[in-house]
Amino acid sequence: MRPALTPAMERWRARIRRRSRPRFQGLSFNRLIPNLMTLVGLCAGLTAIRFALLERWDAAAAAIVVAGVIDGLDGRIARLLKATTRFGAEFDSLADFLCFGIAPALILYLWTLQAWGGLGWAPCLMFAVCAALRLARFNAAIDGAPKPAYTYNFFVGVPAPAGAGLALFPLFLWLQAEASGLSALSQAARHPAFAGVLLFAIAALMVSTLPTWSFKNFKVPNEYVLPLLLGAGLAVALLVSEPWGTLAVIGAVYTATLPLGLRSYRRLKAEAEAEAITPKPHDQPETKRQA
Protein backbone atom coordinates (compact mmCIF):
# COMPACT_ATOMS: atom_id res chain seq x y z
CA MET A 1 0.00 0.00 0.00
CA ARG A 2 1.13 3.53 -0.79
CA PRO A 3 1.87 5.61 2.27
CA ALA A 4 -0.65 8.31 3.10
CA LEU A 5 0.34 11.83 2.14
CA THR A 6 0.59 14.53 4.71
CA PRO A 7 -1.51 17.70 4.33
CA ALA A 8 1.60 19.64 3.37
CA MET A 9 2.40 17.20 0.59
CA GLU A 10 -1.21 17.32 -0.66
CA ARG A 11 -1.03 21.11 -0.86
CA TRP A 12 2.30 20.87 -2.70
CA ARG A 13 0.87 18.44 -5.29
CA ALA A 14 -2.20 20.62 -5.82
CA ARG A 15 0.05 23.65 -6.40
CA ILE A 16 2.08 21.73 -8.99
CA ARG A 17 -1.07 20.64 -10.85
CA ARG A 18 -2.29 24.23 -11.03
CA ARG A 19 1.05 25.39 -12.41
CA SER A 20 1.28 22.65 -15.03
CA ARG A 21 0.86 23.82 -18.61
CA PRO A 22 -2.56 22.98 -20.06
CA ARG A 23 -2.88 21.03 -23.31
CA PHE A 24 -4.51 23.15 -25.96
CA GLN A 25 -6.91 21.63 -28.44
CA GLY A 26 -6.84 22.72 -32.08
CA LEU A 27 -5.28 22.25 -35.50
CA SER A 28 -1.61 21.51 -35.93
CA PHE A 29 0.53 24.21 -37.48
CA ASN A 30 1.19 22.06 -40.56
CA ARG A 31 -2.51 22.14 -41.44
CA LEU A 32 -2.44 25.94 -41.30
CA ILE A 33 0.49 26.36 -43.72
CA PRO A 34 -1.61 26.21 -46.95
CA ASN A 35 -4.06 28.79 -45.62
CA LEU A 36 -1.19 31.03 -44.54
CA MET A 37 0.25 30.80 -48.03
CA THR A 38 -3.14 31.70 -49.51
CA LEU A 39 -3.23 34.70 -47.16
CA VAL A 40 0.19 35.82 -48.39
CA GLY A 41 -1.01 35.50 -51.99
CA LEU A 42 -4.07 37.59 -51.17
CA CYS A 43 -1.83 40.28 -49.70
CA ALA A 44 0.28 40.17 -52.87
CA GLY A 45 -2.82 40.81 -54.99
CA LEU A 46 -3.87 43.74 -52.82
CA THR A 47 -0.33 45.13 -52.96
CA ALA A 48 -0.43 44.90 -56.77
CA ILE A 49 -3.45 47.22 -56.75
CA ARG A 50 -1.60 49.66 -54.49
CA PHE A 51 1.41 49.68 -56.82
CA ALA A 52 -0.90 50.32 -59.78
CA LEU A 53 -2.42 53.32 -58.01
CA LEU A 54 1.13 54.62 -57.54
CA GLU A 55 1.87 53.92 -61.26
CA ARG A 56 4.63 51.48 -60.35
CA TRP A 57 3.74 49.10 -63.16
CA ASP A 58 6.71 46.77 -62.84
CA ALA A 59 6.07 46.22 -59.13
CA ALA A 60 2.35 45.66 -59.78
CA ALA A 61 3.10 43.03 -62.42
CA ALA A 62 5.66 41.35 -60.15
CA ALA A 63 3.13 41.17 -57.31
CA ILE A 64 0.62 39.36 -59.56
CA VAL A 65 3.34 36.91 -60.59
CA VAL A 66 4.15 36.25 -56.93
CA ALA A 67 0.46 35.62 -56.22
CA GLY A 68 0.36 33.18 -59.13
CA VAL A 69 3.37 31.25 -57.86
CA ILE A 70 1.85 31.01 -54.38
CA ASP A 71 -1.47 29.86 -55.84
CA GLY A 72 0.32 27.08 -57.68
CA LEU A 73 2.01 25.89 -54.48
CA ASP A 74 -0.59 26.15 -51.73
CA GLY A 75 -2.91 23.48 -53.13
CA ARG A 76 -0.08 21.02 -53.73
CA ILE A 77 1.33 21.60 -50.25
CA ALA A 78 -2.14 21.08 -48.79
CA ARG A 79 -2.40 17.71 -50.52
CA LEU A 80 1.11 16.71 -49.42
CA LEU A 81 0.35 17.62 -45.80
CA LYS A 82 -3.14 16.10 -46.04
CA ALA A 83 -4.53 19.46 -44.97
CA THR A 84 -7.18 19.96 -47.64
CA THR A 85 -10.37 21.41 -46.15
CA ARG A 86 -13.55 22.98 -47.47
CA PHE A 87 -12.57 26.22 -45.76
CA GLY A 88 -9.25 26.21 -47.59
CA ALA A 89 -10.94 25.66 -50.94
CA GLU A 90 -13.36 28.55 -50.40
CA PHE A 91 -10.62 30.83 -49.09
CA ASP A 92 -8.43 30.00 -52.08
CA SER A 93 -11.24 30.86 -54.51
CA LEU A 94 -11.89 34.22 -52.84
CA ALA A 95 -8.19 35.04 -52.97
CA ASP A 96 -8.04 33.97 -56.62
CA PHE A 97 -10.93 36.25 -57.51
CA LEU A 98 -9.16 39.28 -56.10
CA CYS A 99 -5.65 38.40 -57.31
CA PHE A 100 -6.56 37.13 -60.79
CA GLY A 101 -9.99 38.63 -61.47
CA ILE A 102 -10.00 42.13 -60.01
CA ALA A 103 -6.33 43.10 -59.75
CA PRO A 104 -5.29 42.46 -63.40
CA ALA A 105 -8.35 44.25 -64.77
CA LEU A 106 -7.78 47.26 -62.51
CA ILE A 107 -4.08 47.38 -63.36
CA LEU A 108 -4.80 47.40 -67.08
CA TYR A 109 -7.48 50.06 -66.64
CA LEU A 110 -5.15 52.38 -64.74
CA TRP A 111 -2.30 51.62 -67.13
CA THR A 112 -3.98 52.22 -70.48
CA LEU A 113 -7.75 51.63 -70.68
CA GLN A 114 -8.77 54.68 -68.66
CA ALA A 115 -7.86 56.76 -71.72
CA TRP A 116 -11.13 55.49 -73.24
CA GLY A 117 -13.24 56.34 -70.17
CA GLY A 118 -16.36 54.22 -69.75
CA LEU A 119 -15.65 52.30 -72.94
CA GLY A 120 -12.33 51.21 -71.48
CA TRP A 121 -14.02 50.08 -68.27
CA ALA A 122 -16.29 47.61 -70.09
CA PRO A 123 -13.62 44.94 -70.82
CA CYS A 124 -12.41 45.21 -67.23
CA LEU A 125 -15.92 44.50 -65.95
CA MET A 126 -16.31 41.60 -68.38
CA PHE A 127 -13.00 40.07 -67.31
CA ALA A 128 -13.82 40.29 -63.59
CA VAL A 129 -17.33 38.88 -64.05
CA CYS A 130 -16.08 35.96 -66.13
CA ALA A 131 -13.36 35.23 -63.57
CA ALA A 132 -16.02 35.07 -60.83
CA LEU A 133 -18.21 32.77 -62.93
CA ARG A 134 -15.28 30.52 -63.73
CA LEU A 135 -14.32 30.18 -60.06
CA ALA A 136 -17.94 29.56 -59.03
CA ARG A 137 -18.22 26.80 -61.63
CA PHE A 138 -15.02 25.24 -60.36
CA ASN A 139 -16.30 25.21 -56.76
CA ALA A 140 -19.63 23.75 -57.83
CA ALA A 141 -17.83 20.94 -59.67
CA ILE A 142 -16.12 19.84 -56.44
CA ASP A 143 -19.43 18.56 -55.05
CA GLY A 144 -20.67 17.30 -58.39
CA ALA A 145 -20.96 13.77 -59.67
CA PRO A 146 -17.74 11.81 -60.34
CA LYS A 147 -16.26 12.41 -63.77
CA PRO A 148 -14.35 10.06 -66.08
CA ALA A 149 -10.76 9.48 -65.05
CA TYR A 150 -9.24 11.20 -68.08
CA THR A 151 -11.00 14.50 -67.30
CA TYR A 152 -8.94 15.03 -64.15
CA ASN A 153 -5.96 15.94 -66.34
CA PHE A 154 -7.81 18.97 -67.69
CA PHE A 155 -9.45 22.19 -66.54
CA VAL A 156 -12.74 23.34 -68.01
CA GLY A 157 -11.79 26.65 -69.57
CA VAL A 158 -8.66 28.68 -68.92
CA PRO A 159 -7.97 28.81 -65.15
CA ALA A 160 -8.00 32.18 -63.42
CA PRO A 161 -4.23 32.43 -62.72
CA ALA A 162 -3.40 31.64 -66.35
CA GLY A 163 -6.07 34.11 -67.47
CA ALA A 164 -4.46 36.82 -65.34
CA GLY A 165 -1.06 36.09 -66.88
CA LEU A 166 -2.48 36.27 -70.39
CA ALA A 167 -4.32 39.50 -69.55
CA LEU A 168 -1.08 41.11 -68.41
CA PHE A 169 0.68 40.15 -71.65
CA PRO A 170 0.51 43.75 -73.01
CA LEU A 171 2.05 45.06 -69.78
CA PHE A 172 4.84 42.47 -69.89
CA LEU A 173 5.51 43.34 -73.51
CA TRP A 174 5.52 47.08 -72.77
CA LEU A 175 7.93 46.69 -69.85
CA GLN A 176 10.33 44.68 -72.03
CA ALA A 177 10.04 47.21 -74.87
CA GLU A 178 10.73 50.08 -72.49
CA ALA A 179 13.78 48.30 -71.11
CA SER A 180 15.05 47.57 -74.63
CA GLY A 181 14.34 51.04 -76.01
CA LEU A 182 11.81 49.82 -78.61
CA SER A 183 9.51 52.84 -78.79
CA ALA A 184 7.29 51.54 -81.61
CA LEU A 185 6.63 48.25 -79.81
CA SER A 186 6.08 50.14 -76.58
CA GLN A 187 3.37 52.34 -78.12
CA ALA A 188 1.66 49.38 -79.76
CA ALA A 189 1.64 47.33 -76.56
CA ARG A 190 0.11 50.19 -74.57
CA HIS A 191 -2.67 50.97 -77.03
CA PRO A 192 -6.07 50.62 -75.30
CA ALA A 193 -7.49 48.60 -78.19
CA PHE A 194 -4.90 45.87 -77.70
CA ALA A 195 -5.61 45.45 -73.99
CA GLY A 196 -9.39 45.75 -74.45
CA VAL A 197 -9.68 43.10 -77.16
CA LEU A 198 -7.36 40.80 -75.23
CA LEU A 199 -9.44 41.12 -72.06
CA PHE A 200 -12.63 40.21 -73.93
CA ALA A 201 -10.96 37.20 -75.54
CA ILE A 202 -9.49 35.88 -72.29
CA ALA A 203 -12.78 36.41 -70.47
CA ALA A 204 -14.50 34.24 -73.09
CA LEU A 205 -11.81 31.56 -72.70
CA MET A 206 -12.24 31.45 -68.93
CA VAL A 207 -15.98 30.75 -69.07
CA SER A 208 -15.74 28.46 -72.09
CA THR A 209 -15.81 24.68 -71.96
CA LEU A 210 -12.44 24.44 -73.68
CA PRO A 211 -10.37 21.67 -72.01
CA THR A 212 -6.95 22.93 -70.96
CA TRP A 213 -4.10 20.98 -69.41
CA SER A 214 -4.00 21.15 -65.62
CA PHE A 215 -0.51 19.57 -65.18
CA LYS A 216 -1.63 18.28 -61.74
CA ASN A 217 -1.37 14.62 -62.68
CA PHE A 218 1.20 15.15 -65.42
CA LYS A 219 3.82 12.40 -65.42
CA VAL A 220 7.20 12.88 -67.04
CA PRO A 221 8.78 9.85 -68.76
CA ASN A 222 12.21 8.98 -67.44
CA GLU A 223 13.98 9.90 -70.67
CA TYR A 224 12.53 13.43 -70.49
CA VAL A 225 13.44 14.21 -66.88
CA LEU A 226 16.91 15.58 -67.64
CA PRO A 227 15.79 17.78 -70.59
CA LEU A 228 12.93 19.08 -68.44
CA LEU A 229 15.31 20.02 -65.64
CA LEU A 230 17.63 21.74 -68.10
CA GLY A 231 14.70 23.62 -69.61
CA ALA A 232 13.51 24.68 -66.17
CA GLY A 233 16.99 25.94 -65.33
CA LEU A 234 17.11 27.91 -68.58
CA ALA A 235 13.69 29.40 -67.85
CA VAL A 236 14.80 30.51 -64.39
CA ALA A 237 17.94 32.06 -65.84
CA LEU A 238 15.89 33.98 -68.41
CA LEU A 239 13.42 35.09 -65.75
CA VAL A 240 16.27 36.52 -63.71
CA SER A 241 17.96 38.25 -66.64
CA GLU A 242 14.96 39.31 -68.77
CA PRO A 243 11.83 38.74 -66.66
CA TRP A 244 9.26 40.67 -68.69
CA GLY A 245 10.22 39.29 -72.07
CA THR A 246 10.34 35.76 -70.63
CA LEU A 247 6.86 36.15 -69.08
CA ALA A 248 5.52 37.41 -72.40
CA VAL A 249 7.00 34.40 -74.21
CA ILE A 250 5.56 32.04 -71.60
CA GLY A 251 2.12 33.55 -72.20
CA ALA A 252 2.47 33.11 -75.95
CA VAL A 253 3.61 29.49 -75.54
CA TYR A 254 0.69 28.72 -73.22
CA THR A 255 -1.73 30.16 -75.77
CA ALA A 256 -0.18 27.95 -78.43
CA THR A 257 -0.75 24.85 -76.27
CA LEU A 258 -4.53 25.40 -76.05
CA PRO A 259 -5.28 23.59 -79.35
CA LEU A 260 -2.94 20.79 -78.29
CA GLY A 261 -4.86 20.36 -75.05
CA LEU A 262 -8.13 20.16 -76.95
CA ARG A 263 -6.71 17.51 -79.29
CA SER A 264 -5.37 15.48 -76.35
CA TYR A 265 -8.74 15.66 -74.58
CA ARG A 266 -10.61 14.45 -77.65
CA ARG A 267 -8.17 11.57 -78.14
CA LEU A 268 -8.49 10.43 -74.52
CA LYS A 269 -12.27 10.75 -74.68
CA ALA A 270 -12.44 8.67 -77.86
CA GLU A 271 -10.22 5.99 -76.32
CA ALA A 272 -12.37 5.86 -73.17
CA GLU A 273 -15.58 5.61 -75.18
CA ALA A 274 -14.14 2.88 -77.40
CA GLU A 275 -13.00 0.91 -74.35
CA ALA A 276 -16.46 1.24 -72.80
CA ILE A 277 -18.18 0.00 -75.97
CA THR A 278 -15.82 -2.93 -76.63
CA PRO A 279 -17.10 -6.01 -74.74
CA LYS A 280 -14.69 -7.68 -72.38
CA PRO A 281 -13.87 -11.41 -72.83
CA HIS A 282 -15.76 -12.47 -69.71
CA ASP A 283 -18.82 -10.52 -70.87
CA GLN A 284 -19.16 -12.50 -74.11
CA PRO A 285 -21.76 -15.33 -74.05
CA GLU A 286 -20.38 -18.84 -74.09
CA THR A 287 -20.96 -20.80 -77.30
CA LYS A 288 -22.06 -24.40 -77.19
CA ARG A 289 -19.57 -26.92 -78.34
CA GLN A 290 -20.56 -28.69 -81.53
CA ALA A 291 -20.54 -32.45 -81.50
C-alpha positions as a Markdown table, in Angstrom:
| # | Residue | x | y | z |
|---|---|---|---|---|
| 1 | Met | 0.0 | 0.0 | 0.0 |
| 2 | Arg | 1.1 | 3.5 | -0.8 |
| 3 | Pro | 1.9 | 5.6 | 2.3 |
| 4 | Ala | -0.7 | 8.3 | 3.1 |
| 5 | Leu | 0.3 | 11.8 | 2.1 |
| 6 | Thr | 0.6 | 14.5 | 4.7 |
| 7 | Pro | -1.5 | 17.7 | 4.3 |
| 8 | Ala | 1.6 | 19.6 | 3.4 |
| 9 | Met | 2.4 | 17.2 | 0.6 |
| 10 | Glu | -1.2 | 17.3 | -0.7 |
| 11 | Arg | -1.0 | 21.1 | -0.9 |
| 12 | Trp | 2.3 | 20.9 | -2.7 |
| 13 | Arg | 0.9 | 18.4 | -5.3 |
| 14 | Ala | -2.2 | 20.6 | -5.8 |
| 15 | Arg | 0.0 | 23.7 | -6.4 |
| 16 | Ile | 2.1 | 21.7 | -9.0 |
| 17 | Arg | -1.1 | 20.6 | -10.8 |
| 18 | Arg | -2.3 | 24.2 | -11.0 |
| 19 | Arg | 1.0 | 25.4 | -12.4 |
| 20 | Ser | 1.3 | 22.6 | -15.0 |
| 21 | Arg | 0.9 | 23.8 | -18.6 |
| 22 | Pro | -2.6 | 23.0 | -20.1 |
| 23 | Arg | -2.9 | 21.0 | -23.3 |
| 24 | Phe | -4.5 | 23.2 | -26.0 |
| 25 | Gln | -6.9 | 21.6 | -28.4 |
| 26 | Gly | -6.8 | 22.7 | -32.1 |
| 27 | Leu | -5.3 | 22.3 | -35.5 |
| 28 | Ser | -1.6 | 21.5 | -35.9 |
| 29 | Phe | 0.5 | 24.2 | -37.5 |
| 30 | Asn | 1.2 | 22.1 | -40.6 |
| 31 | Arg | -2.5 | 22.1 | -41.4 |
| 32 | Leu | -2.4 | 25.9 | -41.3 |
| 33 | Ile | 0.5 | 26.4 | -43.7 |
| 34 | Pro | -1.6 | 26.2 | -46.9 |
| 35 | Asn | -4.1 | 28.8 | -45.6 |
| 36 | Leu | -1.2 | 31.0 | -44.5 |
| 37 | Met | 0.2 | 30.8 | -48.0 |
| 38 | Thr | -3.1 | 31.7 | -49.5 |
| 39 | Leu | -3.2 | 34.7 | -47.2 |
| 40 | Val | 0.2 | 35.8 | -48.4 |
| 41 | Gly | -1.0 | 35.5 | -52.0 |
| 42 | Leu | -4.1 | 37.6 | -51.2 |
| 43 | Cys | -1.8 | 40.3 | -49.7 |
| 44 | Ala | 0.3 | 40.2 | -52.9 |
| 45 | Gly | -2.8 | 40.8 | -55.0 |
| 46 | Leu | -3.9 | 43.7 | -52.8 |
| 47 | Thr | -0.3 | 45.1 | -53.0 |
| 48 | Ala | -0.4 | 44.9 | -56.8 |
| 49 | Ile | -3.4 | 47.2 | -56.7 |
| 50 | Arg | -1.6 | 49.7 | -54.5 |
| 51 | Phe | 1.4 | 49.7 | -56.8 |
| 52 | Ala | -0.9 | 50.3 | -59.8 |
| 53 | Leu | -2.4 | 53.3 | -58.0 |
| 54 | Leu | 1.1 | 54.6 | -57.5 |
| 55 | Glu | 1.9 | 53.9 | -61.3 |
| 56 | Arg | 4.6 | 51.5 | -60.4 |
| 57 | Trp | 3.7 | 49.1 | -63.2 |
| 58 | Asp | 6.7 | 46.8 | -62.8 |
| 59 | Ala | 6.1 | 46.2 | -59.1 |
| 60 | Ala | 2.4 | 45.7 | -59.8 |
| 61 | Ala | 3.1 | 43.0 | -62.4 |
| 62 | Ala | 5.7 | 41.4 | -60.2 |
| 63 | Ala | 3.1 | 41.2 | -57.3 |
| 64 | Ile | 0.6 | 39.4 | -59.6 |
| 65 | Val | 3.3 | 36.9 | -60.6 |
| 66 | Val | 4.1 | 36.3 | -56.9 |
| 67 | Ala | 0.5 | 35.6 | -56.2 |
| 68 | Gly | 0.4 | 33.2 | -59.1 |
| 69 | Val | 3.4 | 31.3 | -57.9 |
| 70 | Ile | 1.8 | 31.0 | -54.4 |
| 71 | Asp | -1.5 | 29.9 | -55.8 |
| 72 | Gly | 0.3 | 27.1 | -57.7 |
| 73 | Leu | 2.0 | 25.9 | -54.5 |
| 74 | Asp | -0.6 | 26.2 | -51.7 |
| 75 | Gly | -2.9 | 23.5 | -53.1 |
| 76 | Arg | -0.1 | 21.0 | -53.7 |
| 77 | Ile | 1.3 | 21.6 | -50.3 |
| 78 | Ala | -2.1 | 21.1 | -48.8 |
| 79 | Arg | -2.4 | 17.7 | -50.5 |
| 80 | Leu | 1.1 | 16.7 | -49.4 |
| 81 | Leu | 0.4 | 17.6 | -45.8 |
| 82 | Lys | -3.1 | 16.1 | -46.0 |
| 83 | Ala | -4.5 | 19.5 | -45.0 |
| 84 | Thr | -7.2 | 20.0 | -47.6 |
| 85 | Thr | -10.4 | 21.4 | -46.2 |
| 86 | Arg | -13.5 | 23.0 | -47.5 |
| 87 | Phe | -12.6 | 26.2 | -45.8 |
| 88 | Gly | -9.2 | 26.2 | -47.6 |
| 89 | Ala | -10.9 | 25.7 | -50.9 |
| 90 | Glu | -13.4 | 28.5 | -50.4 |
| 91 | Phe | -10.6 | 30.8 | -49.1 |
| 92 | Asp | -8.4 | 30.0 | -52.1 |
| 93 | Ser | -11.2 | 30.9 | -54.5 |
| 94 | Leu | -11.9 | 34.2 | -52.8 |
| 95 | Ala | -8.2 | 35.0 | -53.0 |
| 96 | Asp | -8.0 | 34.0 | -56.6 |
| 97 | Phe | -10.9 | 36.3 | -57.5 |
| 98 | Leu | -9.2 | 39.3 | -56.1 |
| 99 | Cys | -5.6 | 38.4 | -57.3 |
| 100 | Phe | -6.6 | 37.1 | -60.8 |
| 101 | Gly | -10.0 | 38.6 | -61.5 |
| 102 | Ile | -10.0 | 42.1 | -60.0 |
| 103 | Ala | -6.3 | 43.1 | -59.7 |
| 104 | Pro | -5.3 | 42.5 | -63.4 |
| 105 | Ala | -8.3 | 44.2 | -64.8 |
| 106 | Leu | -7.8 | 47.3 | -62.5 |
| 107 | Ile | -4.1 | 47.4 | -63.4 |
| 108 | Leu | -4.8 | 47.4 | -67.1 |
| 109 | Tyr | -7.5 | 50.1 | -66.6 |
| 110 | Leu | -5.2 | 52.4 | -64.7 |
| 111 | Trp | -2.3 | 51.6 | -67.1 |
| 112 | Thr | -4.0 | 52.2 | -70.5 |
| 113 | Leu | -7.7 | 51.6 | -70.7 |
| 114 | Gln | -8.8 | 54.7 | -68.7 |
| 115 | Ala | -7.9 | 56.8 | -71.7 |
| 116 | Trp | -11.1 | 55.5 | -73.2 |
| 117 | Gly | -13.2 | 56.3 | -70.2 |
| 118 | Gly | -16.4 | 54.2 | -69.7 |
| 119 | Leu | -15.6 | 52.3 | -72.9 |
| 120 | Gly | -12.3 | 51.2 | -71.5 |
| 121 | Trp | -14.0 | 50.1 | -68.3 |
| 122 | Ala | -16.3 | 47.6 | -70.1 |
| 123 | Pro | -13.6 | 44.9 | -70.8 |
| 124 | Cys | -12.4 | 45.2 | -67.2 |
| 125 | Leu | -15.9 | 44.5 | -65.9 |
| 126 | Met | -16.3 | 41.6 | -68.4 |
| 127 | Phe | -13.0 | 40.1 | -67.3 |
| 128 | Ala | -13.8 | 40.3 | -63.6 |
| 129 | Val | -17.3 | 38.9 | -64.0 |
| 130 | Cys | -16.1 | 36.0 | -66.1 |
| 131 | Ala | -13.4 | 35.2 | -63.6 |
| 132 | Ala | -16.0 | 35.1 | -60.8 |
| 133 | Leu | -18.2 | 32.8 | -62.9 |
| 134 | Arg | -15.3 | 30.5 | -63.7 |
| 135 | Leu | -14.3 | 30.2 | -60.1 |
| 136 | Ala | -17.9 | 29.6 | -59.0 |
| 137 | Arg | -18.2 | 26.8 | -61.6 |
| 138 | Phe | -15.0 | 25.2 | -60.4 |
| 139 | Asn | -16.3 | 25.2 | -56.8 |
| 140 | Ala | -19.6 | 23.7 | -57.8 |
| 141 | Ala | -17.8 | 20.9 | -59.7 |
| 142 | Ile | -16.1 | 19.8 | -56.4 |
| 143 | Asp | -19.4 | 18.6 | -55.0 |
| 144 | Gly | -20.7 | 17.3 | -58.4 |
| 145 | Ala | -21.0 | 13.8 | -59.7 |
| 146 | Pro | -17.7 | 11.8 | -60.3 |
| 147 | Lys | -16.3 | 12.4 | -63.8 |
| 148 | Pro | -14.3 | 10.1 | -66.1 |
| 149 | Ala | -10.8 | 9.5 | -65.0 |
| 150 | Tyr | -9.2 | 11.2 | -68.1 |
| 151 | Thr | -11.0 | 14.5 | -67.3 |
| 152 | Tyr | -8.9 | 15.0 | -64.2 |
| 153 | Asn | -6.0 | 15.9 | -66.3 |
| 154 | Phe | -7.8 | 19.0 | -67.7 |
| 155 | Phe | -9.5 | 22.2 | -66.5 |
| 156 | Val | -12.7 | 23.3 | -68.0 |
| 157 | Gly | -11.8 | 26.7 | -69.6 |
| 158 | Val | -8.7 | 28.7 | -68.9 |
| 159 | Pro | -8.0 | 28.8 | -65.1 |
| 160 | Ala | -8.0 | 32.2 | -63.4 |
| 161 | Pro | -4.2 | 32.4 | -62.7 |
| 162 | Ala | -3.4 | 31.6 | -66.4 |
| 163 | Gly | -6.1 | 34.1 | -67.5 |
| 164 | Ala | -4.5 | 36.8 | -65.3 |
| 165 | Gly | -1.1 | 36.1 | -66.9 |
| 166 | Leu | -2.5 | 36.3 | -70.4 |
| 167 | Ala | -4.3 | 39.5 | -69.5 |
| 168 | Leu | -1.1 | 41.1 | -68.4 |
| 169 | Phe | 0.7 | 40.1 | -71.6 |
| 170 | Pro | 0.5 | 43.8 | -73.0 |
| 171 | Leu | 2.1 | 45.1 | -69.8 |
| 172 | Phe | 4.8 | 42.5 | -69.9 |
| 173 | Leu | 5.5 | 43.3 | -73.5 |
| 174 | Trp | 5.5 | 47.1 | -72.8 |
| 175 | Leu | 7.9 | 46.7 | -69.9 |
| 176 | Gln | 10.3 | 44.7 | -72.0 |
| 177 | Ala | 10.0 | 47.2 | -74.9 |
| 178 | Glu | 10.7 | 50.1 | -72.5 |
| 179 | Ala | 13.8 | 48.3 | -71.1 |
| 180 | Ser | 15.1 | 47.6 | -74.6 |
| 181 | Gly | 14.3 | 51.0 | -76.0 |
| 182 | Leu | 11.8 | 49.8 | -78.6 |
| 183 | Ser | 9.5 | 52.8 | -78.8 |
| 184 | Ala | 7.3 | 51.5 | -81.6 |
| 185 | Leu | 6.6 | 48.2 | -79.8 |
| 186 | Ser | 6.1 | 50.1 | -76.6 |
| 187 | Gln | 3.4 | 52.3 | -78.1 |
| 188 | Ala | 1.7 | 49.4 | -79.8 |
| 189 | Ala | 1.6 | 47.3 | -76.6 |
| 190 | Arg | 0.1 | 50.2 | -74.6 |
| 191 | His | -2.7 | 51.0 | -77.0 |
| 192 | Pro | -6.1 | 50.6 | -75.3 |
| 193 | Ala | -7.5 | 48.6 | -78.2 |
| 194 | Phe | -4.9 | 45.9 | -77.7 |
| 195 | Ala | -5.6 | 45.4 | -74.0 |
| 196 | Gly | -9.4 | 45.8 | -74.5 |
| 197 | Val | -9.7 | 43.1 | -77.2 |
| 198 | Leu | -7.4 | 40.8 | -75.2 |
| 199 | Leu | -9.4 | 41.1 | -72.1 |
| 200 | Phe | -12.6 | 40.2 | -73.9 |
| 201 | Ala | -11.0 | 37.2 | -75.5 |
| 202 | Ile | -9.5 | 35.9 | -72.3 |
| 203 | Ala | -12.8 | 36.4 | -70.5 |
| 204 | Ala | -14.5 | 34.2 | -73.1 |
| 205 | Leu | -11.8 | 31.6 | -72.7 |
| 206 | Met | -12.2 | 31.4 | -68.9 |
| 207 | Val | -16.0 | 30.8 | -69.1 |
| 208 | Ser | -15.7 | 28.5 | -72.1 |
| 209 | Thr | -15.8 | 24.7 | -72.0 |
| 210 | Leu | -12.4 | 24.4 | -73.7 |
| 211 | Pro | -10.4 | 21.7 | -72.0 |
| 212 | Thr | -7.0 | 22.9 | -71.0 |
| 213 | Trp | -4.1 | 21.0 | -69.4 |
| 214 | Ser | -4.0 | 21.2 | -65.6 |
| 215 | Phe | -0.5 | 19.6 | -65.2 |
| 216 | Lys | -1.6 | 18.3 | -61.7 |
| 217 | Asn | -1.4 | 14.6 | -62.7 |
| 218 | Phe | 1.2 | 15.2 | -65.4 |
| 219 | Lys | 3.8 | 12.4 | -65.4 |
| 220 | Val | 7.2 | 12.9 | -67.0 |
| 221 | Pro | 8.8 | 9.9 | -68.8 |
| 222 | Asn | 12.2 | 9.0 | -67.4 |
| 223 | Glu | 14.0 | 9.9 | -70.7 |
| 224 | Tyr | 12.5 | 13.4 | -70.5 |
| 225 | Val | 13.4 | 14.2 | -66.9 |
| 226 | Leu | 16.9 | 15.6 | -67.6 |
| 227 | Pro | 15.8 | 17.8 | -70.6 |
| 228 | Leu | 12.9 | 19.1 | -68.4 |
| 229 | Leu | 15.3 | 20.0 | -65.6 |
| 230 | Leu | 17.6 | 21.7 | -68.1 |
| 231 | Gly | 14.7 | 23.6 | -69.6 |
| 232 | Ala | 13.5 | 24.7 | -66.2 |
| 233 | Gly | 17.0 | 25.9 | -65.3 |
| 234 | Leu | 17.1 | 27.9 | -68.6 |
| 235 | Ala | 13.7 | 29.4 | -67.9 |
| 236 | Val | 14.8 | 30.5 | -64.4 |
| 237 | Ala | 17.9 | 32.1 | -65.8 |
| 238 | Leu | 15.9 | 34.0 | -68.4 |
| 239 | Leu | 13.4 | 35.1 | -65.7 |
| 240 | Val | 16.3 | 36.5 | -63.7 |
| 241 | Ser | 18.0 | 38.3 | -66.6 |
| 242 | Glu | 15.0 | 39.3 | -68.8 |
| 243 | Pro | 11.8 | 38.7 | -66.7 |
| 244 | Trp | 9.3 | 40.7 | -68.7 |
| 245 | Gly | 10.2 | 39.3 | -72.1 |
| 246 | Thr | 10.3 | 35.8 | -70.6 |
| 247 | Leu | 6.9 | 36.1 | -69.1 |
| 248 | Ala | 5.5 | 37.4 | -72.4 |
| 249 | Val | 7.0 | 34.4 | -74.2 |
| 250 | Ile | 5.6 | 32.0 | -71.6 |
| 251 | Gly | 2.1 | 33.6 | -72.2 |
| 252 | Ala | 2.5 | 33.1 | -76.0 |
| 253 | Val | 3.6 | 29.5 | -75.5 |
| 254 | Tyr | 0.7 | 28.7 | -73.2 |
| 255 | Thr | -1.7 | 30.2 | -75.8 |
| 256 | Ala | -0.2 | 27.9 | -78.4 |
| 257 | Thr | -0.8 | 24.8 | -76.3 |
| 258 | Leu | -4.5 | 25.4 | -76.1 |
| 259 | Pro | -5.3 | 23.6 | -79.4 |
| 260 | Leu | -2.9 | 20.8 | -78.3 |
| 261 | Gly | -4.9 | 20.4 | -75.0 |
| 262 | Leu | -8.1 | 20.2 | -76.9 |
| 263 | Arg | -6.7 | 17.5 | -79.3 |
| 264 | Ser | -5.4 | 15.5 | -76.3 |
| 265 | Tyr | -8.7 | 15.7 | -74.6 |
| 266 | Arg | -10.6 | 14.5 | -77.7 |
| 267 | Arg | -8.2 | 11.6 | -78.1 |
| 268 | Leu | -8.5 | 10.4 | -74.5 |
| 269 | Lys | -12.3 | 10.8 | -74.7 |
| 270 | Ala | -12.4 | 8.7 | -77.9 |
| 271 | Glu | -10.2 | 6.0 | -76.3 |
| 272 | Ala | -12.4 | 5.9 | -73.2 |
| 273 | Glu | -15.6 | 5.6 | -75.2 |
| 274 | Ala | -14.1 | 2.9 | -77.4 |
| 275 | Glu | -13.0 | 0.9 | -74.4 |
| 276 | Ala | -16.5 | 1.2 | -72.8 |
| 277 | Ile | -18.2 | 0.0 | -76.0 |
| 278 | Thr | -15.8 | -2.9 | -76.6 |
| 279 | Pro | -17.1 | -6.0 | -74.7 |
| 280 | Lys | -14.7 | -7.7 | -72.4 |
| 281 | Pro | -13.9 | -11.4 | -72.8 |
| 282 | His | -15.8 | -12.5 | -69.7 |
| 283 | Asp | -18.8 | -10.5 | -70.9 |
| 284 | Gln | -19.2 | -12.5 | -74.1 |
| 285 | Pro | -21.8 | -15.3 | -74.0 |
| 286 | Glu | -20.4 | -18.8 | -74.1 |
| 287 | Thr | -21.0 | -20.8 | -77.3 |
| 288 | Lys | -22.1 | -24.4 | -77.2 |
| 289 | Arg | -19.6 | -26.9 | -78.3 |
| 290 | Gln | -20.6 | -28.7 | -81.5 |
| 291 | Ala | -20.5 | -32.5 | -81.5 |
